[in-house]
Amino acid sequence: MPSKGSFLATIVAIPLTAFSDHRWTTLVWLGQSSRMKWIHLLIFLLGALAQAHFSSVSSAAVKTVPGATNEIFDGRPWNISSGNLSVSFIQHSPIGAFPETNFVEAPPSVESQMHAKNFGLVANEDYVAWGAVEREPGKWNWQQHDAMEQTLHQAGLKYVIYNWTHFPPVWLRDQQRDKRTLMRCLEHGQEANYLSIFDPRTIGWYDHFYKNLHQHFGNRIDNVYACVLGPYGEGNYPLEEKAYINMGHCHEGYWCGDDFAIKAFQAALKRKYSKVAKVNRAWGSDYKSFKEIFPPKEIGNVKFKPSPETFPTSQEKRRWLDF
């Protein structure tokens, strides 16, 4: 695990949601692996059992404790947000795992959504992938998501957008390579189809997407996830999920091998040590400039696992911890 102040410790993405003033539980089910489905189901069932247990406590027993209540937690209702609408649309889009021309995912029926609302659902989430709605530069097609938005609002539910902005359209990924950078692994020197978080132009591309999202929907969006995330909301970047997207080369590992990432590493070392001579004293190295310093070469070994044995001396440990 990176030490405090290390280069990799700064590469953290935390999903954000506007649902901050209520207690929300998000149920994510469709599209998950069997293992993840059962884990989420187990957690949900345990929560339900706990609620049933506390609800069964008699009022007399509760009143024996000053200030106690038979309401769960602070008494406010649980609001449930769920859904991964438009996933099959993304899967069959040009960036998807199974591209298919003119594929559209039909929205659920209004009746089904009203039924879910009667059971406590207040919002449904629609997956919106940049590469699926801007298939040619400047040509946006929101037909898929307009249909989802209209259905949910007709049913009285909130329309929540769960963005997949980090997968660029094919035209940017394959045809305008000079205008973007993709994540590159240190193990093999190969790219995943994710925009690099180290290239400052990536923020510009995100702005490009969000600006057009707002121009089209305006206030028809109730909430939006503004984040960098994996398919299930976790802050893994990149995360392999071949059932959804054409990921390119993707695996767990060290994704800081692109030119901007290397420069960021060198800049971080320069901020910490100011002079390369100090790096050499700390690491037992003999670099002539910061431009000569690259991530640990050990990562290139497919059998590499960081451990005290891998970096036996204090200087070698310092080198790894600085990374």
Sequence and secondary structure as in RCSB ss.txt:
>XXXX:A:sequence
MPSKGSFLATIVAIPLTAFSDHRWTTLVWLGQSSRMKWIHLLIFLLGALAQAHFSSVSSAAVKTVPGATNEIFDG
RPWNISSGNLSVSFIQHSPIGAFPETNFVEAPPSVESQMHAKNFGLVANEDYVAWGAVEREPGKWNWQQHDAMEQ
TLHQAGLKYVIYNWTHFPPVWLRDQQRDKRTLMRCLEHGQEANYLSIFDPRTIGWYDHFYKNLHQHFGNRIDNVY
ACVLGPYGEGNYPLEEKAYINMGHCHEGYWCGDDFAIKAFQAALKRKYSKVAKVNRAWGSDYKSFKEIFPPKEIG
NVKFKPSPETFPTSQEKRRWLDF
>XXXX:A:secstr
   TT SGGG       S  SS EEEE  TT  HHHHHHHHHHHHHHHHHHHHHHTS HHHHHTSTT  SSSTTS
   EEEEEEETHHHHHTSTTBSS  TT       HHHHHHHHHTTEEEEEEEEEHHHHEEETTEE  HHHHHHHH
HHHHTT EEEEEEE SS  HIIIII GGG  EEE TTT  EEEEE SSSTHHHHHHHHHHHHHHHHHGGG SEEE
 S   TTS   SS   TTTB  BS  SS    SHHHHHHHHHHHHHHHSSHHHHHHHHT   SSGGG  S GGGG
STT    TTTS SHHHHHHHHH 
